[in-house]
């Protein structure tokens, strides 16, 4: 059995809202990752088992290595079809937002739709500091490993464990796996593995899911990885830190596809002594930043304090609106501030 993390009053309120709705929109965050997609698609499958009409909406396109998920081809991408998404918002009775703590994390266009919508909204998320004035029910628990785990807990607490079919279970497992780095961080909890056991009983093949997510990259992506490690990785031994940077021109050189940078930030953590790793990827309008750590070093503090982001102790994200060179300098300038923590972590 697993503990009742989600408060009972939230279960009751969420259950009533879901039961009363006929059409539901499920919204994830910008640049949807494995957890955002896993949680949203798991809800999609669950809602159809209880005779609800559900539509999953992503702000922008999802990575190719997650395109195998059953039903994901029926989702809508706001950047590609704004009119269709707006039509869905006009028709639904309920909006469920997953894996982000405030509407702006879904991008400006979807954030406006969410904020202007008169429908009730449920939040299912595990990030710190959720906005308080948006949600009818906020199922927000930062201590939980992933939003996908929260979806599993919600479905079970609603009394629908039996309605978790294989497709739903695959999505939940994918989200849990990817948001813990293959269960290498934020996952030292026996209940995580109890849940995995329950998902296996639903018929998932966890080894096949791992292969589909992590072992289906292109040759260009492998060459990119080697290039970054050989030419772009900077190690700061006096701070137990490392940095890798990828420019737009380099992305073109390696035929970069969405999702090709997944997991790259973790590579320097394999170096003895490195406990803090940052990956910066240049986009046309900003620098996207991934931060990872080992031990007790709080990358979420760095993300929120310097890079307009946030997240968890060992895994966070952010963004910069400075040039790539200026963003690198910001990173290097803050290292002395955290030297004591980096040495002790």
N, C-alpha and C positions, 0 to 999 in steps of 0.2 A: 504494500500500500504506500501511497505518497501523502505527505502532509497537506493540509488545507491552507495553502499559502494565500489564495485569493479570498478576500473577506466575503462572508456570506451575503451581506446586503448587495455587494457588487454582482455576485452570481445571480441573485434574484432579479435585480434590475436589468442586467444584460439579457437574461433568459426571457423576460417579459417583452423586451424590445424586439428581440429576434423572433419570438413567437408571433408577435403582432404584425410583423412586417411581411409583405408578399415579395417585394423586390428590394434587393440589397446591393449597394455599391461597396466594394472592398478596395481601399486605396493604400498604396505603399509609397515609399520615399524615392526621391531622385536617385539615379544610378542604383537601381534595386540590386541588392546582393542576395546571397543564398538564403539568409534568414527572412528578409522582406518577401522574397518570392515564395519560400517554403511556407511561411505563415499565411500569406494571402491565398495561395492555391489550396492549402489545407482547409481553410475556411470555405473556399469555393466548393470543394467536394463535400464537406460536411453539410453545408446549407442545402445542397441539392438532395441529400439523403433525407432531409426533413421537409422536402417539398417547397423550398424557397427558390426564387429566381435570383441568381447572383451574377454580378459582373465585376471582374477584377480590372483595376485601372492602374497603370504604371505611368509615371510622369514622362519617362523616356525609355528607350529600348533596354531589354534585359540581355545578359550575356548569352552567347551561343551555347556555352557548355551547360546551361540550364534549360535549353529549349526542349529537352526530352520529356519534361514533366507533362503528364497527362492533363489536357485541358488548357495549357498555357497559350496555345494558338488561338483560343477564343477570348483572350484578354484584349483590352484596348490600351493603346499607347497615346497619351495625351499629345505629345509632340507631333505625332503622325496623323491624328484624327480628332482634332479639338471639337468639331461639331458633334461627333458621335458621343464623346464623353459628356459634353454639355447636355445632350439629349437624355443620357442615362441619369444625370443628376436631377433632371426635371421630372423623372418618372419614379425614382426609388422612394421607398418609405424610410430607409435607414442607411446610414453611412458608417462603415467600420474602417478605422484607420489603424494600420499595423506597422510596427517597427519604427515609428518616429514620434517625437514628443511634442511637436508643435506644427501647425499647418505649413509654415514656411519651408519645412524640410521636404515638402512635396513639390516645391517649385512655386514660383509666383502665380502661374495660371491656375493650377489646381488649388493652391492655398486660397485664392480668391473665391473659387467655387465652394470650397469647404466652409469658409467663413460666412459666405452669403447664403448658404443653404439653410432652409428652415427645418429640414429634417433632423431628427435626433441623431446623435453621433456617439459611437463607442470607440474608445481608444484601447488598443492592446499593444503594450510596449514595455521594454525593459531598460530604457534610457533614463538618465537622471533629469529631474526638474521638468516634468511635463507642464504644459500650459494648463491653467485651471478653469478658464472661462469658455472653453470650446466644447467640452465633452459632457454628455448626459451621464455617461459612466466612464471612468478612467481606470482601466485595469493595468496599473503601472507598478512594476516590481523590479527595480534595478538589480536586486540580488539574484534574479533568475538568469540562467545562462543564455537564453534566447527568447525572442517573441514566439517562435514556433513551439517552444516548451510551454509557454503560457497558453497558446491555443489548445494544446493537448489537455492541459489542466482545466481550462474553461469547459471544453466539450465534455470531459468526464464529470466535472462537478454539475453540469447541467443534466446529467443522467443519460448521456448519449454515448458512452464508451463503445457500445455495441455498434453504433453507426459509423465508427471510424473504419472506413474500408481501406483496402491496400493502397489505392491512389492517395488518399488523405494521409495515410501513415508514411508513405514515401516522401511526401512533401514535408511533413513534420521532421522526419529524420534528417533530411537534407538541410533544413534550416538549423537544426541543433548542431549538426556536424560542422557546417561551414562557419557558424558564429563562434565556435570554440576551437577553430584551427584543427579539426579532426580530433576533438576532445583532448587538446593539449593545454588549454587555458580556460579559466572560468568554468571548469567542469569537475572540480574535485568534490562532488556531492553524490552520495550513493543513490539519491532519487533520480538523477540523470540516467543512471544505468538501469534502474528499475523501468523507467519509461522506455528505454531502448529495448528492453526485453519484451515489453508489451507491444511495441511496434513490430518486432520480429514475429511475434505471434499473429500479427495481422497479415503476414506473408511477405514482408519486405526482404530484399536481399541487400544487406548493408554493404557487402563487399562490391556488389555491382554498382550501387549508388556511388561509392567512393571512386570507382573506376570512371564512371560517367562524368563526375565532377572534376576530378584531378588528373585523369590520364587520357584526356581527349584533346589536348592542345595541339596547335599547328606546329610545323617545323619552324616557322618564323618566330613563334613565341619562344621556343627553346633557344633559338639563336639570340633573341632579345635578352633572355635571362643571362646567357653567357656573356653577352656584351656588357650588360649592366654590372655584373660581378667583376669583370676584368677591367672595365674602363670608367665606370661611373660610381663605384662604391667608395665612399670616404669613411675611413675609420678614425675615431677620435679616442685613442686608448686611455688618455688621461681622464676621460669622462665616461668610459665604458659605453660609448655611443657609436652609431653608424648612420650614414645618410646615403640614399640613392636618388638620383634625379633623372627624369625622362622628359626631354623637350618635344615640341610638336614635330620638329624636323626629324628627330630620331624615331618617333612613332611612324612617320611616313616611310622611313628607311626599312622598317621591319614589318610593314603592312599591318600596323596595329589594329586589332579588333577589340570591340567592347568586351571586357572581361580578361584580356590578356595580362593585365597588371595584378589580377587577383593572386594574393598570397606572396607576391614579391617582397613586400615589406618584412616578411618573416625570415627571409634568407639570412640576413646578417646576424640574426640571433643564434645561428649555429656556430658562430665564431666564439671561441673561449674568451670570456670576459665581457662580451657585448651584452648589455641588458636593455638597451634602448635603441630602437631602430625606427627611422623615418623614411618614407618614400614620397617623393613629390612628382606629380605628373602635370605638365603644362597643358592647359586647355586654351581655347581662344579668348575666354573672358576671365579666367581665374587659374589659380594653381590648386589642384586637389591634393590633399595631404592625408596619408595614412600613418598612424603612430602605433607602435607595439612595444611591449616591455615584458620583462621577466621579473619575478619576485614582487617587490612592493613598490616599485617606482610608478607613480601615478601619471600615466600619459594623458588621462582625461583632464588633469589640471593644465598641462601644457596646451592641449587642444583648445580648451575653453579660454585660457588666459591670453593666447597669442594667435590662434588660428581660427577664430570664429566657429568653433566646433565643440565637441564633447564626446562622451561615450563612457567607457568602462575603465577600470583601473589599468588593465593590461592591453586594451584594444580600443582605440578611438580614431576619430576622423575630423578633418577640418578643411579649411580653404583659405587662400590668400588672394587678395586683389592687387598685390604688388607684382613687380616683374619676378621672373624666376631667380635672377641674381639677388634681388633685394630680399626675397623670401629665404633664400639660402643664408644670407647674412643674418636675418632675424633668428633663424635656427641656431647659427653658430654663436650669436651674441647671448642667447639665453642659456647656453650650456654651463657657463660659470655659475649662474644663479642656482642651478640644480646640482652642482658638483657634489656637495655633501650627500645628498640623497642618492645620486647615481653611484657613488663609491660604496655607500652602505647598503643599498638595496640587494 
